[in-house]
Structure formats: C-alpha cells, structure tokens
Amino acid sequence: MSETVYRKKRFNLFRPGTWSASQAEAVSGYLFISPWIIGFIIFVVGPMIGLAWLSFHRWDLIGDPRFVGWRNYERLFSDKLFRKSLEVTILYGLGRVPLGVIVALATAILLNQKIKFVGFWRVIYYLPVVLPPVAVSLVWTWIYNPRYGVLNGFLNGLGLPSVSWLDDPNLVLPSLMIMAVWGAAGRNMIIYLAGLQGISKDLYAAADIDGATPWTRFWRITLPLLTPVIFFNVVTGMIDTFKLFTQAYVMTEGGPQNQSLFFTYYLWRTAFQEYRMGYASAMTMVVMVIIIILTLIVFRSSKAWVFYEAEVKDGK
C-alpha cells in the first residue's frame, strides 16, 4: 500500500459517513462523559491507590513514609478504640437508617396529598438539607443543653426533670440519631415524593373498583412500588453512617465515655491530631471493605423485597 493511499484511509476516519450511527452515538457519549471520567480517575481512583500504598507505611506528615508491611493492619486487631468506633457507628446506623426511612416516607406521603400551601411545606421540610452542618450542630447543642435548652425547658414545663442529653452515655447516641433523622428527612422525602408521583394512577383506579381500602392500597400498591426507592435510601443511608463527623466534632468530641466516638471522628483524630497517617489509611481500607461487604449483602437481599411495577401488576 502506497503512502498516499494510507494517508487517505487514515484521514477518512474523521470524515462524515465514516462512523455508523451506533458508533457515532457511542463516541459522542464517551466524549460527553469524559470530563467526569477524567475527574473520577484523578480525584477518586488516584487517591484510593495512594491510600492503599500509604497503609503499608508509617508517615507523620513531616518525614518520608517508611515501609512497615502489614504492621498497621495487625495493630487494628488490638486497638480497642478502633473496635469501639466501629461498634458506635454500626449501632448508630442500625437505629438511624430504619428510623430515617419511616420518617421520610411518612413525610412524603403527607406532602403528596392535596393540601393548601403544599409547596411551602415541602420547602420547609427540605430546608434542613441546605443548612450548614456546623450551624445545625450548634443549634442542636443549644436545644439539648441541660440548663437552658429548649427541650429541657419543655420537659420542665410538664413538671419533668431536666435530662443531660449529650452528657449521658446512654442518651447521647439516640440524641444524635434524632438530629440526623431530622436533618436527612428532607432529602429522602424528595426522593420518596418522586417515587410516589411515579406510580401509575391506573393501579389505584383498579384497586378502587375492587373496593380496596386506603390501607390496602398502601400495602399492596404504594409500598411495593416504593421498594426500589427504599432500597436506594437504605444503601445511601448506610454509607452516610460511616461518614458522620460534624456532630461528633462540634457537639460531643467523641464523649461521653467514647459513646459517640464515630469512626470518621476517630480517623480524623488519628490522622490529624496524632499524625499517624499510615495507620489512619489502614483503618480507612478496612472500613471500605466493610462498607463494600454490607452493600453487597443489601444488594443480594434486594431480590427478596424489591419489586417493580410489572411485578405488582402480575400479582407477584
């Protein structure tokens, strides 16, 4: 093949008509998402590789990293505070995720009704999502204050004694759960509201013809068709549980008696107060594996409780 013919064939790749419709669509799609792919590689994949590498080293942010092999991982098995942080985080998630699903779903059903000023109420319920987390934590610290807090003032008005919400080891975790459910209810409510409005009205019309009660319509139509949305919120809520930091940093500093020592707060303390970056990286890698395992368990279990509209129509 001569050089002239080769050049024609090479440049024909960029002329109109060279690509088929499906190929052109695929190339266009990859070009449009290429900024996200580049950003994902640089800001997610790259740091994850660096994190895995650093977990096998000892580094204090000043000197050069020193290779220590599996020593950081071995130390995790004898670290009582690390186990305590996982225990606190998992207990918090076991309470916060189900309670968050119930509250957000109930709020979405309420705001899906034909009521006056429904748009205003939706904005009010969504407002906590856009508020700064530090400001929200300070407000709730004032609400929970044992001397002049609003909550204890209400209890005193009923003739009940004041309660040390954030200073009692048995109450600090439930108190933070309530705050978190309040803060995330608006975000989850919007997602549930979209799911509710996406359910076909024909299903409800057919149920009315069959004489179904509102409770039956909820259990047989609404709830099954919302299970994909519930599944999404359960997974994201579970992951968010392992990212909780602001409340522990601003409100409790991990106390009292380490009963609010969340994993992320202990990770920050290890890395940026004790300057053990390698050990903190090993902690992160272990928790990342735990999150992946929990997510896979939820995904596997979804086959038994997540339903779609076609399945409900078929009576499955």
Secondary structure, DSSP 8 states (H G I E B T S, - for coil): --HHHHHHHHHHTTSTTSS-HHHHHHHHHHHHHHHHHHHHIIIIIHHHHHHHHHTTEE--SSS--EE-TTHHHHHHTT-HHHHHHHHHHHHHHHHHHHHHHHHHHHHHHHHTS--TTHHHHHHHHHHHHHS-HHHHHHHHHHHT-TTT-HHHHHHHHTT-----TTT-TTTHHHHHHHHHHHHHHHHHHHHHHHHHHTS-HHHHHHHHHTT--HHHHIIIIIHHHHHHHHHHHHHHHHHHHTT--HHIIIIITT-STTTT--HHHHHHHHHHTS--HHHHHHHHHHHHHHHHHHHHHHHHHHHHH---HHHHHTT-
